[in-house]
Amino acid sequence: MQKIYLKYDEYTPPVECDYGFIPEMVYLGFLYPIKKKNYKMFYIMLMTEVAVSTLIMCFIPFIIGIIICIAMLFVINLLFAANYNMIVIEELLKDGYVPLDYNSSDILIKKGIYFKLQ
């Protein structure tokens, strides 16, 4: 997995962010953000999974609903695993962080994430 380094100013140490797909999130689901101490994403993922499960179980018979519910939770975990790191990096960039080196800025530009230059 590639790393992106972001800095806030000269006095704080740079932040190391992973870039790309997270295999752990596929089976950990909404528990992965707790491991990273990102409680905002924990609540977003938990509420998404609860809402989807509730809607499925309300309108589909029980046995078929359980199977579809498990499949949908797997799909939701796959989508969050593919996008989690980019969401975290975008939040840091909005908070005022900037890429530390050329490699980090090049990866962000290729991904379509733009940032203010220092």
C-alpha positions as CSV (number, residue, x, y, z in Angstrom):
1,M,0.0,0.0,0.0
2,Q,1.3,3.4,-0.9
3,K,1.8,6.2,1.6
4,I,1.0,9.9,1.3
5,Y,2.7,12.3,3.7
6,L,0.8,15.5,4.7
7,K,2.1,18.4,6.8
8,Y,0.3,21.2,8.6
9,D,3.2,23.5,9.4
10,E,6.9,23.3,10.3
11,Y,6.2,22.6,14.0
12,T,4.0,19.6,13.8
13,P,5.3,16.2,12.5
14,P,4.0,15.1,9.1
15,V,1.0,12.7,9.0
16,E,1.4,9.4,7.2
17,C,-1.7,8.4,5.3
18,D,-2.3,5.1,3.5
19,Y,-3.5,5.3,0.0
20,G,-5.6,2.6,-1.7
21,F,-7.9,-0.3,-0.9
22,I,-8.1,-1.6,2.7
23,P,-8.5,-5.4,2.8
24,E,-9.0,-5.3,6.6
25,M,-12.2,-3.2,6.2
26,V,-13.9,-5.9,4.1
27,Y,-14.2,-8.2,7.1
28,L,-14.0,-5.7,10.0
29,G,-16.6,-3.3,8.5
30,F,-17.5,-0.4,10.7
31,L,-15.1,-1.6,13.4
32,Y,-12.1,-0.5,11.3
33,P,-12.5,3.3,11.9
34,I,-12.6,2.6,15.7
35,K,-9.2,0.9,15.3
36,K,-8.0,4.1,13.6
37,K,-9.8,6.3,16.2
38,N,-11.9,7.9,13.5
39,Y,-15.3,8.1,15.2
40,K,-17.0,10.2,12.6
41,M,-16.5,7.5,9.9
42,F,-17.5,4.8,12.5
43,Y,-20.9,6.5,12.9
44,I,-21.4,7.0,9.2
45,M,-20.6,3.4,8.4
46,L,-22.7,2.1,11.3
47,M,-25.7,4.1,10.3
48,T,-25.4,3.2,6.6
49,E,-25.3,-0.5,7.5
50,V,-28.1,-0.3,10.0
51,A,-30.3,1.6,7.5
52,V,-29.7,-0.8,4.6
53,S,-30.3,-3.8,6.9
54,T,-33.5,-2.3,8.3
55,L,-34.9,-1.5,4.8
56,I,-34.1,-5.0,3.5
57,M,-35.6,-6.8,6.5
58,C,-38.8,-4.7,6.4
59,F,-39.7,-5.4,2.8
60,I,-38.3,-8.9,2.1
61,P,-39.2,-12.2,3.7
62,F,-36.9,-13.3,6.5
63,I,-34.8,-16.1,5.0
64,I,-34.2,-14.3,1.7
65,G,-33.8,-11.0,3.6
66,I,-31.0,-12.4,5.7
67,I,-29.1,-13.6,2.6
68,I,-29.6,-10.3,0.7
69,C,-28.7,-8.4,3.9
70,I,-25.4,-10.2,4.3
71,A,-24.6,-9.7,0.6
72,M,-25.4,-5.9,0.9
73,L,-23.3,-5.5,4.0
74,F,-20.4,-7.1,2.1
75,V,-20.9,-4.7,-0.8
76,I,-21.1,-1.7,1.5
77,N,-17.8,-2.8,3.2
78,L,-16.2,-3.2,-0.2
79,L,-17.2,0.4,-1.2
80,F,-16.0,1.9,2.0
81,A,-12.8,-0.1,1.8
82,A,-12.1,1.3,-1.6
83,N,-12.9,4.9,-0.6
84,Y,-12.0,5.2,3.1
85,N,-8.5,6.5,2.7
86,M,-9.4,9.1,0.2
87,I,-12.2,10.4,2.5
88,V,-9.7,10.7,5.3
89,I,-7.1,12.5,3.1
90,E,-9.8,14.9,1.8
91,E,-10.8,15.8,5.4
92,L,-7.1,16.5,6.3
93,L,-6.7,18.7,3.2
94,K,-9.8,20.6,4.2
95,D,-8.3,21.1,7.7
96,G,-5.3,22.9,6.1
97,Y,-2.8,20.0,5.6
98,V,-0.7,20.1,2.4
99,P,1.4,17.3,0.7
100,L,4.9,17.0,2.1
101,D,6.7,16.0,-1.1
102,Y,6.3,15.8,-4.8
103,N,5.3,12.1,-4.8
104,S,2.4,12.7,-2.4
105,S,1.2,15.7,-4.4
106,D,1.5,13.7,-7.7
107,I,-0.6,10.8,-6.4
108,L,-3.3,13.2,-5.2
109,I,-3.4,15.1,-8.5
110,K,-3.6,11.8,-10.5
111,K,-6.5,10.7,-8.3
112,G,-8.3,14.0,-8.9
113,I,-7.9,15.6,-5.5
114,Y,-6.7,19.2,-5.6
115,F,-5.3,21.1,-2.8
116,K,-4.0,24.6,-2.0
117,L,-0.3,25.1,-2.7
118,Q,1.9,26.4,0.1
